[in-house]
Amino acid sequence: MSPKEIVLDAVAAIFINFDPSAAEKLLAPDYIQHNPAVPTGAAPLLGLIPDLKESGFEVETHRVIAEGNMVVMHTTYTNAQAFGADTLVGFDVFRVENGKVAEHWDNLTPITTPNPSGHTQTDGPTDVTDLDKTAKNKALVTDFVETILKNGDVERITDFLSTETYIQHNSNIADGLDGLGAALSGMAEQGIQMVYTDVHFVVSEGNFVLTASEGFFGETPTAFYDLFRVADGKIVEHWDVISDIPTEMAHDNGKF
């Protein structure tokens, strides 16, 4: 099986079929967990399955991309009190090794109402296309995050973002460069800075690229997961999940 197939089977075993025996066969015993609330190792995750089943936990998968042994899922979780809220939107990233899921990162946030342009946190295109452009699109997005979001060279923004179509799924920002500019100006007026300090990993397949970054929103240590869709050499769509990095976790692995 491919890494994508292994991850989808593991997610189905844990979150859809609630089958610990099937899940155990797909998880490495020394499974490394980065979700702040769940202890590391396969056993604690398997131990959650009965509680998830009893709560009526449901998962809806919107997008799946994979590069090498890394697999990204864009999902909505309902009846998800075990992870902090009734309904959560999230990105889950899995590393597969020797045919088993060996490591997991995620970023979760409560679901919100549609943004000023009427988009939700998860709607929009889902099909992976332009597989021949994977490396080129990955380089474009990586350069965008480093140049614009990390180094703040905003004068170069049109080198990366389409001036014709830029669809925004962030809950507070409208479409287009004007929408992005208005949001950034509004934060600046309130004395709030959004700073990216480290890009931990980038996963790309075709027209989709996910970046997982660390930084600050105001004074708060923050994890930024950004999913970009690229068309004709420009970024044309953006989804994200932004969440605080807690100071205390159920393990010593850190958020990243």
N, C-alpha and C positions, 0 to 999 in steps of 0.2 A: 504493500500500500504506500501511497505517497504521503508526505507529511500532512498535507491538507486532509486527506482521507482519514488518517490516524486521529487527528484533532477532532474532526467532525464526529467520528465514532465515539471518541472519549466524551465529548460534550453531550452527545445523545445518551450515552450510558448514565452519565451523572445527572443531567438536568432535565431529560425528557422521559427516559425509561426508568430512572431511579434504580439502577441495577448495579449494586456494589461489586458483584463478582465480575461482571463484564468490564466495569471501569478499572478494577484492579489490574486486569491483564494489559491495560493500555497505559498505565501510569508507572513511571520508574519508582522503585521503592524509596529512593532518596530525592524524590520530586522537590524542586526548589520553589517555594511560594513567596511571591512579593506582595500579594494582597495584604494590606496591613492588619486585617482583622482575623486572618486564618493562619494557624500555626503551620510551619513548614513540614514537608513530608507527605507521602500519599495517604497515610492512615487518618490524619485529621480531616482531609477532604472527603475521604470515603465515609468517615463518621458523620458528616453533615447530611448525607443523602436521605436518611429517614426523616429528618426534620424538614428538609426541602419538600419531600413528597407530602408530608402532613400539612404543610402550609399552602399547598396548591401552587408551588413555584412553577413559573412558565418562562420559556425563553423564545424570543423571536429573533432570528438571524437575518440581518439586512444585507451584509456584504462579507465576503471572505476573500482574502488575498494571501498569497504565499510566495516567499522567495527563499530558495534553499531549504534550510530546516526551520525557518521561522514562518509562523502562520498567524494572521490577524483576523479577528472577527469583530464586526460592528453589530451590536446586539441591543435589544430591549429586554429587561427582566421585569416580570410582574409578580406580585406577592413575594417581594424580595426583601422582606424585613430582616432576614438573616444577614443581608449585606448593607442594611442601613436605611432603606426606604421602601414604600409600597411598590413604586415603579422606578426603575433605574435605566438610564442609557449608558452604555459603556463600550470601551474597546478592550478586548482581551487579546493578549499576545502570548503565543506558546512556542517553546523551543522543543523540537523533536530530536531524540538521540537514540540510536539503535532500535528503532521501531516503536519507541514509547515516548509519551509526553514527559519531558524532563524538567521543564521550568515554565513558570507562568507569571506574567505581569498583567496588571489591568489598571484602568482608570474609570471610575464610575461617578455619575452625577444624577440627581433626581430629574425626572422628566419635567418639561416646562410647556407653557403655551407656545404657539407659533411666534416666530420673530417678527420684526416690523415689516418684512417682505412676505410674510405668510408661510415661510418654510418651517418645517419641524426639524428636530435634531437628527432625524434619520431618513427623511424622504429624499427622493432624487434618484439618479441613475445607479444601477447595481451591476451591470454587465462589465466584466473585465474585457477590454479590447486593447489593440495596439501592443501586443506582446513583444513585437520587434523593437518597440521604443522603451522598454523597461529601464534599461541602463541610462538612456538619455533623460527620461523623465525623473528618475531618481536623482541624477546629478543636478537638474534644474531645481527641484524642491529642496535638496540639501543646501544648495547655494542660496536659495531664497531665505531659508531659516537662518543660516549663518549670517548673511548680509543684512537682511532687514530686521528679523526678529531678535537676533542676538547682538549684532553690531549697530543696529539703529540707523543704517544708511538709507533712510526712507526716500531719498531723491531717486534711487534706482528701482523703485517699486515696479515701474512699468516694464522693466527688463524681465520681470517674472510673471506678473499678473496681467491677464487680458484686460484691455481697456474697453472692449466691446461687451464681454459677458463675464461677470464674476458673481456667482451665486453663493450666497452666504447662509449657513445653517446655524451659526452661533446664535443663541437665543436673544441676544441684545443688539445685534448688528444687522443693518439693512444691506441689500445687494449693492454691488458696484464699488468702485474705488471711492465714490463720494460717501457711501455708507460706512466704509471702513475708516475713512478720514474723520467723519463726524464722531464716530465712537472713540477714536483715539484722542481727538480734541476734547471731547467731553470728560474723558478720564484725566487728561492733563489739567483741565480747569479745576477738577476736584483734588488735584495733587496726588493722583493715583498713577503709579508707574507699573507697567507690565514688562518684566525683564526676563529674557531667556538667558541662562548662564551656561547650560550644558545640553548638548544633543546626545542622548544615550544610544539610540539606535534608529535606523531608517529601514523600512521594509517596503519593497515596491513590486508590483506586478502590473505590467501593462500601463493603463491610464491612471491607476491609483497608487498613491504613495503615502505611507503613514510615517510620521516622525514622533518620537517619544522624547520629550525634553523636560528639563528641570529649570526652575528659576523662582521668581518672586512676583506675586500680585500684591502690590503695595508692599507691606512688610512681611507678608506671609509666605513661607516656603511653599511652592506650588509645583504640581506636575501638569504639564501641557501635552496632551495627545492631539495631534492634528492630522486629519486625513484630507488629502488634496486630490482633485481630479484634474488631469492635464489633457489638453487638446491642442493640436497644432503648435506645440512648443510653448504654450502658456498655461498658467494655472487658471482654471475657469470655475472651480467650485471648491468649497471648503466646509468640512465638518470638524467639530472639536469636542473634547471633554476636558474640562479644567477642574482640578480638585486640589484641596489643601493636602500637604504632606504631613501626616501626624507625627508628633514627637515620640509617641509610644506605639510599638507594634507588637504583634503576637509572635515575632521571630526576630532574628538579627540580620536578615538578608537585605533590609532597606527596601525602599520603594522601587529602586532600579537595580 
